Amino acid sequence: MNIIVNARHMDATDPIKDYVQAKVAKLERLYDNMQSIEVILDIEAEQPKVEIIATARRKNTFVATHRGEDMYACVDQCLDKVSQQVRRHKDRVRDRQGPSHEQSLAQE
């Protein structure tokens, strides 16, 4: 999985880059089909803004943006939003599939 950390209108320090990479790497545990994750760190109107774009197989893309007072808190909040999207996607895929073979035999 590729993790890309970009900074706009600011210089990203090594501690923030390491923090982002450590946090974002946990997304792979939620969804095995992750291919790449791009994190954009930005300063807009004197406030930090974080955007995460996660691309998975079969053209699944998960995007989240958060703006706040602290860059680290923005990363955490944005990561929570993306993980919720991934969980909802997995639930939808699981619900579309029929009952398992064991469940269908138990009903008969």
Rosetta blueprint (number, residue, H / E / L):
1 M L
2 N E
3 I E
4 I E
5 V E
6 N E
7 A E
8 R E
9 H L
10 M L
11 D L
12 A L
13 T L
14 D H
15 P H
16 I H
17 K H
18 D H
19 Y H
20 V H
21 Q H
22 A H
23 K H
24 V H
25 A L
26 K L
27 L H
28 E H
29 R H
30 L H
31 Y L
32 D L
33 N L
34 M E
35 Q E
36 S E
37 I E
38 E E
39 V E
40 I E
41 L E
42 D E
43 I E
44 E E
45 A L
46 E L
47 Q E
48 P E
49 K E
50 V E
51 E E
52 I E
53 I E
54 A E
55 T E
56 A E
57 R L
58 R L
59 K L
60 N E
61 T E
62 F E
63 V E
64 A E
65 T E
66 H E
67 R E
68 G L
69 E L
70 D L
71 M H
72 Y H
73 A H
74 C H
75 V H
76 D H
77 Q H
78 C H
79 L H
80 D H
81 K H
82 V H
83 S H
84 Q H
85 Q H
86 V H
87 R H
88 R H
89 H H
90 K H
91 D H
92 R H
93 V H
94 R H
95 D H
96 R H
97 Q L
98 G L
99 P L
100 S L
101 H H
102 E H
103 Q H
104 S H
105 L H
106 A H
107 Q H
108 E L
